[in-house]
Amino acid sequence: MPETGPESAMLDLSLFPLFLAAGIALALTPGPDMAFTLATAASRGPRAGLGAVAGICTGGLVWTIAAAGGLAALIAASEHALTAVRYAGAAYLIWLGWKTFRSLDAPIEAEGAGSAARAFRRGLVTNLLNPKIGLFFLALLPQFTNAELGPVWLQMLTLGLVFFAIGGVVLTVIVFAAGAAQQQLKSSRISRRVLNGIAATAFGGLGLRLIFSGNAT
């Protein structure tokens, strides 16, 4: 009969409930990903919002792989590399804010599938250019691994997949909530300008936050 002790599991099941609780709490806590998703869904519609969620999760998984493989640790060890990536991400977000601000009258959902693809790229690039995500997972995930159960990198990757599955569900709910409100407002030119203005402010604010929060660490 196969052994069913802790050593036969890929993850430490005694730590997994705590990880789930932490993952749910973090997913529900307002942060950059939530703000980016909400701004995108409000200004470009649910389809674009879902594209942003997919991009954010994909970027986060890349950072999870980097953390599991040690790349995030190498970036953290190089102050210049960390600063370069952080400022590139901040510049990109500020550029998105400026571009959105210049298009306050842009019709909502006018780009259809193209808008979703563009939102995916924006969410992906935004997360890839935020080294704090990689550093976060480098600090968080190892706490829930057990080297006696198998390769730590594989456990970190599995935990990262679970984390972004939770986050993806929460962000998807936000997309549809924002989309429902947006449907009631999109026929109004004033409302359209307000929604796009909020999105522009959110993108620019996230860029500035990335700059100044990095200076504080």
C-alpha positions, 0 to 999 in steps of 0.5 A: 500500500503506498505511503501517505505521509507528509513525505509523499506530498509535493506540498507541505499540507500542514502549511497549505491552509495558512498559505491559502488564507494568506493568498485570499487576504492578499488578493482582497487587499487593494493594491496596484493590480486591483487598481490597474484592473479596475481602471482598465475595465472602467475605461475600456470595458469588461473584455479589456479588463479580462485581458488586463487580468490575464496579462497581470497573472501571466507577468506574475507567473513569470516573476514566480518562475524567476523567484523559483529559479533564483533570478529574482535574488540576482536582481535584488543583489544588483542595486543598479538592475533593480533600479533600472527595472523599477524606473522602466516600469514607472515610466511605462505606467506614467506613459499609459496615464499620459496617453489615456489622458490625451484620449479622454473622449475615446469610446468605451469598448471601441476596439473590441478584441484589439482592446483586450489584446492591448490590455493583456500586453499592458498588464503583462509589461506592467508586472514584468517591469515591477521587480517588487513582485519578484522580491515579494514572492522570493520572500513569501513562497519559501516560507511555505515550502519543505525541502524534505518533500521535494524540489523547493523550486517546484513547490514555489512554482506550484504555490505561485500557480495557486496564488494567481488562480486566487488573484485571478478569480478576485480580479475577474469579479472586479472586472464584471462589477466595473463593467456592470457600472460602466454599461450604465454610464458609457452613453454619456460623454461626461461619464466617458471623460470621467472614467478615462480621467480616473484611468489616466490618474490611476496609471500615472499614480501607480507609476509614481507609487513605484518610484517613491515606494522604491526610494523608501526601501 
